Amino acid sequence: MDFFLLSSLADAAIQQALLAMLVSIAAFGLGQMVSRKLGPALVRWWKAHGPGKGELPVRPICTVLRLSVALLILMVATAIGFEELSAQIILAVATGVAVGLLVHRFARSAGTGRVIATLLGLVAFVAAIAGVLRGFAPLLEGLNAAGFSVGSRRVTLLGVLNGLLVVALLFIGTRLAIRLIGRSIDQAGGLDRYQRVLIQKLVAAAFVVVAILMGIDLLGIDLTALAVFSGAFGLAVGFGLQKTFGNMLSGLILLMDRSIKPGDVIVVGDSFGWVNKIGVRAVSVITRDGKEHLIPNELLMTERVENWSFSSRDVRIRIALTLPYATDLDLAEQLMIQAATESPRVLAVPGPNVWLRSFGERGFDYDILVWIRDPEQGVGNVQSDILRRLWRLLQENAISIPLPQREVHLHARSEGGNAPRR
């Protein structure tokens, strides 16, 4: 190992590359030292003797000094000349970095926007590298020569940079396309908010899949060697995530057919509340107690669901009541209608109604029927408000609520016989 390292260091190309790297690091280091010493002093001198005696910002001045000193040292090193291509590429890249950062700093100081300043810096970076190397051919040749072999394939620095560039361009292009199409969908008429969100998600997923397939094709990745492994892995994932994919598809179906929408009031089993959102895996239902129930999407597709606001938000509430047989029915029904009408959440059209349901054990069994338009605000509070108003009206009119009555018969056996006593 030591012999291999010594023999590698003895190579002229490696020696010059190391020397060029040390020169580049030293150039930026000396620039940092000079900027720390001369920057504040130059600002103080300008403040005391400059035209108008205005103030200069310290940080931009120090940045310009650091990059200028580094660029000067790199230009001197480039003029001296390095025979090996690797050393020339290192000095060219370092020079390009210094020039690009200087152009970016001057552009920002001149009031140019961040995006424009970054583009100008990139152009200056590429132009500086091309100027130092007298064209891009030496750069591409050096990047292609730097690499290592893995089995039958050779990994080069040019290939790695090419792959990174392809991934970056596909990522930026996909993001821009998704954003543009998303804006077009938002401006499209005839779609509600939830349908637009669904279409945007489907379009985004389609663009991501297309971008991945294009990236695999452009990079020349061979997936045939992974065919067996990917098949077994896909089968395992399919069985393991069967419920997950079922819930995802169910969520898409719910959004498409709009049978359940955010804001609907639904009843699923023992869960009653309004739909907060429809997620990828579950539907969020918030109850009147403030609890959030996460119901799997697949359950909403297979189980019985009561949607109180599917076709209309009007919901009828049934309130049971029992009055004694001695009650004046006309007066009692009038009081029940009055109590229901005075409740603020009860609709006037259709108005409250009263039904005599049966003759019960304790008296007349009635149902008070009222309609509301905001079931997400609860139904128990409406029933409580109507019953409280009705209780006051019944007391004012001397009408009582029948209490349960039971007759209890006590039987006792005599000492000499079986005759009961009452």
C-alpha positions as CSV (number, residue, x, y, z in Angstrom):
1,M,0.0,0.0,0.0
2,D,2.8,2.4,0.9
3,F,4.7,1.5,-2.3
4,F,1.5,2.1,-4.4
5,L,1.1,5.5,-2.7
6,L,4.7,6.6,-3.3
7,S,4.6,5.5,-6.9
8,S,1.4,7.5,-7.4
9,L,2.9,10.6,-5.9
10,A,5.9,10.2,-8.2
11,D,3.7,10.6,-11.2
12,A,4.1,14.1,-12.8
13,A,0.4,14.5,-13.5
14,I,-0.5,13.8,-9.9
15,Q,2.2,16.1,-8.6
16,Q,1.1,19.0,-10.8
17,A,-2.6,18.4,-9.9
18,L,-1.7,18.5,-6.2
19,L,0.4,21.6,-6.8
20,A,-2.4,23.3,-8.7
21,M,-4.9,22.4,-5.9
22,L,-2.6,23.9,-3.3
23,V,-2.1,27.0,-5.3
24,S,-5.9,27.4,-5.6
25,I,-6.5,26.9,-1.9
26,A,-3.6,29.3,-1.1
27,A,-5.0,31.9,-3.5
28,F,-8.4,32.0,-1.7
29,G,-6.8,31.8,1.7
30,L,-4.5,34.8,1.0
31,G,-7.4,36.7,-0.5
32,Q,-9.3,36.1,2.8
33,M,-6.4,37.4,4.9
34,V,-5.9,40.5,2.7
35,S,-9.6,41.3,2.8
36,R,-9.7,41.2,6.6
37,K,-6.8,43.6,6.8
38,L,-7.4,46.0,4.0
39,G,-11.2,45.9,3.8
40,P,-12.0,47.8,7.1
41,A,-9.0,50.2,6.5
42,L,-10.2,51.0,3.0
43,V,-13.7,51.7,4.3
44,R,-12.4,54.0,7.0
45,W,-10.2,55.9,4.5
46,W,-13.1,56.4,2.1
47,K,-15.3,57.6,5.0
48,A,-12.6,60.2,5.9
49,H,-11.3,61.3,2.5
50,G,-13.6,60.0,-0.2
51,P,-15.8,62.2,-2.4
52,G,-18.8,63.2,-0.4
53,K,-17.4,61.3,2.5
54,G,-20.0,58.7,2.2
55,E,-20.0,55.3,3.8
56,L,-19.1,52.0,2.0
57,P,-20.6,48.7,3.1
58,V,-17.8,46.6,4.7
59,R,-19.0,43.1,3.6
60,P,-19.2,43.7,-0.1
61,I,-15.8,45.5,-0.1
62,C,-14.2,42.5,1.7
63,T,-15.8,40.1,-0.7
64,V,-14.5,42.0,-3.8
65,L,-11.0,42.2,-2.2
66,R,-10.9,38.5,-1.4
67,L,-12.0,37.4,-4.9
68,S,-9.7,40.0,-6.6
69,V,-6.6,38.9,-4.8
70,A,-7.4,35.2,-5.4
71,L,-8.0,35.9,-9.1
72,L,-4.7,37.8,-9.4
73,I,-2.8,34.9,-7.9
74,L,-4.6,32.3,-10.1
75,M,-3.8,34.4,-13.2
76,V,-0.1,34.5,-12.3
77,A,-0.1,30.7,-11.7
78,T,-1.9,30.2,-15.1
79,A,0.7,32.4,-16.8
80,I,3.5,30.4,-15.4
81,G,2.0,27.4,-17.1
82,F,1.4,23.7,-16.2
83,E,2.1,21.0,-18.7
84,E,-0.4,18.4,-17.4
85,L,-4.1,18.7,-18.3
86,S,-5.3,17.9,-14.8
87,A,-3.5,20.8,-13.3
88,Q,-4.8,23.2,-16.0
89,I,-8.3,22.0,-15.4
90,I,-8.0,22.6,-11.6
91,L,-6.6,26.2,-12.2
92,A,-9.3,26.9,-14.8
93,V,-12.1,25.8,-12.4
94,A,-10.7,27.9,-9.6
95,T,-10.3,30.9,-11.9
96,G,-13.9,30.4,-13.1
97,V,-15.2,30.3,-9.5
98,A,-13.4,33.6,-8.7
99,V,-14.6,35.3,-11.8
100,G,-18.2,34.0,-11.5
101,L,-18.4,35.2,-7.8
102,L,-17.0,38.6,-8.7
103,V,-19.5,39.1,-11.5
104,H,-22.4,38.0,-9.2
105,R,-21.2,40.4,-6.5
106,F,-21.0,43.4,-8.9
107,A,-24.4,42.5,-10.4
108,R,-26.0,42.4,-7.0
109,S,-24.3,45.7,-6.0
110,A,-25.7,47.3,-9.1
111,G,-29.3,46.3,-8.0
112,T,-29.8,43.3,-10.3
113,G,-32.2,40.6,-9.2
114,R,-30.9,37.5,-7.6
115,V,-31.8,35.2,-10.5
116,I,-30.3,37.5,-13.2
117,A,-27.1,37.9,-11.1
118,T,-26.8,34.1,-10.7
119,L,-27.2,33.6,-14.4
120,L,-24.5,36.2,-15.2
121,G,-22.2,34.5,-12.7
122,L,-22.7,31.1,-14.3
123,V,-22.0,32.6,-17.7
124,A,-18.8,34.3,-16.4
125,F,-17.8,31.0,-14.8
126,V,-18.1,29.0,-18.0
127,A,-16.4,31.8,-20.1
128,A,-13.5,32.0,-17.7
129,I,-12.9,28.2,-17.8
130,A,-13.1,28.3,-21.6
131,G,-10.7,31.2,-21.7
132,V,-8.1,29.6,-19.5
133,L,-8.2,26.3,-21.4
134,R,-8.6,27.9,-24.8
135,G,-11.8,26.0,-25.5
136,F,-13.9,23.3,-23.9
137,A,-12.2,20.4,-25.7
138,P,-9.3,20.1,-23.1
139,L,-11.9,20.3,-20.3
140,L,-14.1,17.5,-21.7
141,E,-11.0,15.4,-22.4
142,G,-9.7,15.7,-18.9
143,L,-13.1,15.0,-17.3
144,N,-13.5,11.9,-19.5
145,A,-10.0,10.7,-18.5
146,A,-10.6,11.0,-14.8
147,G,-12.5,7.9,-13.6
148,F,-12.3,4.4,-12.4
149,S,-13.6,1.0,-13.5
150,V,-16.4,-1.0,-11.8
151,G,-16.6,-4.4,-13.4
152,S,-17.1,-4.0,-17.1
153,R,-18.2,-0.4,-16.8
154,R,-16.1,2.7,-16.4
155,V,-17.3,5.6,-14.3
156,T,-15.8,8.9,-15.4
157,L,-16.1,12.4,-13.9
158,L,-17.7,13.5,-17.2
159,G,-20.3,10.9,-16.9
160,V,-21.1,11.8,-13.3
161,L,-21.4,15.5,-14.2
162,N,-23.6,14.5,-17.2
163,G,-25.8,12.5,-14.9
164,L,-26.1,15.3,-12.4
165,L,-26.9,17.8,-15.2
166,V,-29.6,15.5,-16.6
167,V,-31.2,15.0,-13.2
168,A,-31.1,18.7,-12.5
169,L,-32.7,19.6,-15.8
170,L,-35.4,17.0,-15.5
171,F,-36.2,18.1,-11.9
172,I,-36.4,21.8,-13.0
173,G,-38.4,21.0,-16.1
174,T,-40.8,18.8,-14.1
175,R,-41.3,21.4,-11.5
176,L,-42.0,24.2,-14.0
177,A,-44.4,22.0,-16.0
178,I,-46.3,21.0,-12.9
179,R,-46.5,24.6,-11.8
180,L,-47.7,25.9,-15.2
181,I,-50.3,23.2,-15.6
182,G,-51.4,23.7,-12.0
183,R,-52.0,27.4,-12.7
184,S,-54.0,26.5,-15.9
185,I,-56.1,24.1,-13.9
186,D,-56.8,26.7,-11.2
187,Q,-58.0,29.1,-13.9
188,A,-60.2,26.5,-15.5
189,G,-63.9,26.9,-15.0
190,G,-66.5,24.2,-14.2
191,L,-64.3,22.6,-11.6
192,D,-64.6,23.0,-7.8
193,R,-61.6,23.3,-5.5
194,Y,-61.4,19.6,-4.7
195,Q,-61.6,18.4,-8.3
196,R,-58.8,20.8,-9.2
197,V,-56.6,19.4,-6.4
198,L,-57.3,15.9,-7.6
199,I,-56.4,16.7,-11.2
200,Q,-53.2,18.5,-10.1
201,K,-52.1,15.5,-8.0
202,L,-52.7,13.1,-10.9
203,V,-50.9,15.4,-13.3
204,A,-48.0,15.8,-10.9
205,A,-47.7,12.0,-10.4
206,A,-47.8,11.5,-14.2
207,F,-45.0,14.0,-14.8
208,V,-42.8,12.5,-12.1
209,V,-43.2,9.0,-13.6
210,V,-42.4,10.3,-17.1
211,A,-39.4,12.2,-15.8
212,I,-38.0,9.1,-14.1
213,L,-38.4,7.0,-17.3
214,M,-36.8,9.7,-19.3
215,G,-33.9,10.0,-16.9
216,I,-33.3,6.2,-17.0
217,D,-33.3,6.3,-20.8
218,L,-31.0,9.4,-21.0
219,L,-28.5,8.0,-18.5
220,G,-28.5,4.6,-20.2
221,I,-29.2,2.7,-17.0
222,D,-29.7,-1.0,-17.8
223,L,-32.5,-2.5,-15.6
224,T,-32.5,-6.0,-17.1
225,A,-30.1,-7.2,-14.4
226,L,-32.5,-6.2,-11.7
227,A,-35.6,-7.8,-13.4
228,V,-35.7,-10.8,-11.1
229,F,-35.1,-8.8,-8.0
230,S,-37.5,-6.1,-8.9
231,G,-40.2,-8.7,-9.7
232,A,-39.8,-10.4,-6.3
233,F,-39.6,-7.0,-4.5
234,G,-42.7,-5.8,-6.3
235,L,-44.6,-8.9,-5.3
236,A,-43.6,-8.5,-1.7
237,V,-44.5,-4.8,-1.7
238,G,-47.8,-5.6,-3.4
239,F,-48.9,-8.0,-0.7
240,G,-47.5,-5.8,2.1
241,L,-49.1,-2.6,0.9
242,Q,-52.3,-4.0,-0.4
243,K,-54.5,-2.1,2.1
244,T,-52.4,1.1,1.5
245,F,-52.9,1.0,-2.3
246,G,-56.6,0.1,-1.8
247,N,-57.0,3.2,0.4
248,M,-55.2,5.3,-2.1
249,L,-57.4,4.2,-5.0
250,S,-60.5,4.6,-2.8
251,G,-59.5,8.2,-2.0
252,L,-59.1,9.0,-5.7
253,I,-62.5,7.5,-6.4
254,L,-64.1,9.5,-3.5
255,L,-62.7,12.7,-5.0
256,M,-63.8,11.8,-8.5
257,D,-67.4,10.8,-7.9
258,R,-67.8,13.4,-5.1
259,S,-70.0,11.1,-3.0
260,I,-68.1,12.4,0.1
261,K,-66.6,15.9,0.1
262,P,-64.8,18.0,2.7
263,G,-67.5,19.8,4.7
264,D,-70.1,17.0,4.4
265,V,-71.7,15.7,7.6
266,I,-71.5,11.9,7.7
267,V,-72.2,9.0,10.0
268,V,-69.9,5.9,9.8
269,G,-70.6,3.3,12.4
270,D,-70.3,5.2,15.8
271,S,-68.5,8.2,14.2
272,F,-70.6,11.3,13.5
273,G,-69.1,14.5,12.3
274,W,-68.1,16.6,9.3
275,V,-65.4,15.7,6.9
276,N,-62.3,17.8,7.4
277,K,-60.2,16.5,4.5
278,I,-59.8,13.5,2.3
279,G,-56.2,12.3,2.5
280,V,-54.2,9.7,0.6
281,R,-54.9,7.0,3.2
282,A,-57.9,8.1,5.3
283,V,-60.7,10.6,5.7
284,S,-60.5,13.0,8.6
285,V,-63.9,13.3,10.4
286,I,-64.2,15.9,13.2
287,T,-66.9,15.2,15.8
288,R,-68.8,17.7,17.9
289,D,-66.5,16.8,20.8
290,G,-63.5,18.1,18.9
291,K,-62.1,14.6,18.3
292,E,-60.7,13.8,14.9
293,H,-61.5,10.3,13.6
294,L,-59.3,9.0,10.8
295,I,-61.5,6.5,8.8
296,P,-59.7,4.5,6.1
297,N,-60.9,5.4,2.6
298,E,-61.6,1.7,1.8
299,L,-64.0,1.6,4.7
300,L,-66.1,4.4,3.2
301,M,-66.3,2.4,-0.1
302,T,-67.4,-0.9,1.4
303,E,-69.4,0.1,4.5
304,R,-72.8,1.9,4.9
305,V,-72.3,5.6,5.1
306,E,-74.9,8.2,6.0
307,N,-74.2,11.5,4.2
308,W,-76.4,14.2,5.6
309,S,-75.4,16.8,3.1
310,F,-74.9,14.8,-0.1
311,S,-77.7,16.2,-2.2
312,S,-78.9,18.9,0.3
313,R,-77.7,20.4,3.5
314,D,-81.2,20.4,5.0
315,V,-81.5,17.8,7.8
316,R,-84.6,16.9,9.7
317,I,-84.4,16.3,13.5
318,R,-87.0,14.2,15.3
319,I,-87.6,15.0,19.0
320,A,-89.7,12.5,21.0
321,L,-92.1,13.8,23.7
322,T,-94.8,12.2,26.0
323,L,-97.7,14.2,27.4
324,P,-100.4,13.0,29.9
325,Y,-103.8,11.9,28.7
326,A,-105.5,14.8,30.4
327,T,-103.7,17.3,28.1
328,D,-105.5,19.6,25.7
329,L,-104.0,18.3,22.4
330,D,-104.7,21.5,20.4
331,L,-103.0,23.7,23.0
332,A,-100.0,21.3,23.4
333,E,-99.4,21.1,19.7
334,Q,-99.6,24.8,19.5
335,L,-97.0,25.2,22.2
336,M,-94.7,22.6,20.6
337,I,-94.8,24.5,17.3
338,Q,-94.1,27.8,19.1
339,A,-91.1,26.4,20.9
340,A,-89.7,24.9,17.7
341,T,-90.3,28.1,15.7
342,E,-88.5,30.3,18.3
343,S,-85.3,28.3,18.1
344,P,-82.9,30.3,16.0
345,R,-81.4,27.4,13.9
346,V,-84.8,25.9,12.9
347,L,-85.8,26.7,9.3
348,A,-89.0,28.5,8.6
349,V,-89.4,26.7,5.3
350,P,-90.0,23.8,5.6
351,G,-91.5,24.7,9.0
352,P,-91.7,22.7,12.2
353,N,-94.3,19.9,12.4
354,V,-95.9,17.8,15.1
355,W,-97.0,14.2,14.8
356,L,-99.0,12.2,17.3
357,R,-97.2,8.9,17.1
358,S,-99.1,6.6,19.5
359,F,-101.1,6.2,22.7
360,G,-98.4,5.1,25.1
361,E,-98.3,3.7,28.6
362,R,-97.9,7.1,30.2
363,G,-99.8,9.3,27.7
364,F,-99.7,10.7,24.2
365,D,-96.4,10.0,22.3
366,Y,-95.5,12.9,20.1
367,D,-92.7,13.6,17.6
368,I,-91.6,17.2,17.0
369,L,-90.1,17.4,13.5
370,V,-87.8,20.4,12.6
371,W,-85.4,21.2,9.8
372,I,-81.9,22.7,10.1
373,R,-79.4,23.7,7.4
374,D,-76.1,23.5,9.4
375,P,-75.8,20.0,10.7
376,E,-72.0,20.5,11.2
377,Q,-72.9,22.7,14.1
378,G,-74.5,19.8,15.9
379,V,-78.0,18.5,16.4
380,G,-78.1,17.8,20.1
381,N,-77.9,21.5,20.9
382,V,-81.0,22.2,18.7
383,Q,-82.9,19.5,20.5
384,S,-81.8,20.9,23.9
385,D,-82.9,24.4,23.0
386,I,-86.3,23.4,21.8
387,L,-87.0,21.2,24.9
388,R,-86.0,24.1,27.2
389,R,-88.3,26.5,25.5
390,L,-91.1,23.9,25.5
391,W,-90.6,23.2,29.2
392,R,-91.2,26.9,30.1
393,L,-94.3,27.1,27.9
394,L,-95.7,23.9,29.4
395,Q,-95.2,25.2,32.9
396,E,-96.9,28.5,32.0
397,N,-99.9,26.6,30.8
398,A,-100.0,24.1,33.7
399,I,-99.2,21.1,31.5
400,S,-97.0,18.5,33.2
401,I,-94.8,15.7,31.9
402,P,-96.1,12.2,33.0
403,L,-93.8,10.3,35.3
404,P,-93.5,6.5,35.1
405,Q,-96.0,4.8,37.4
406,R,-95.9,1.2,38.6
407,E,-98.3,-0.7,40.9
408,V,-96.5,-2.9,43.4
409,H,-98.5,-5.9,44.9
410,L,-97.1,-7.5,48.0
411,H,-98.0,-11.2,48.6
412,A,-97.4,-13.0,52.0
413,R,-98.0,-16.6,52.8
414,S,-100.0,-17.5,55.9
415,E,-98.5,-19.9,58.5
416,G,-101.0,-22.6,57.9
417,G,-101.8,-22.3,54.2
418,N,-100.9,-20.9,50.9
419,A,-103.5,-18.1,50.7
420,P,-101.8,-14.8,49.9
421,R,-102.6,-11.6,51.8
422,R,-102.8,-8.2,50.1
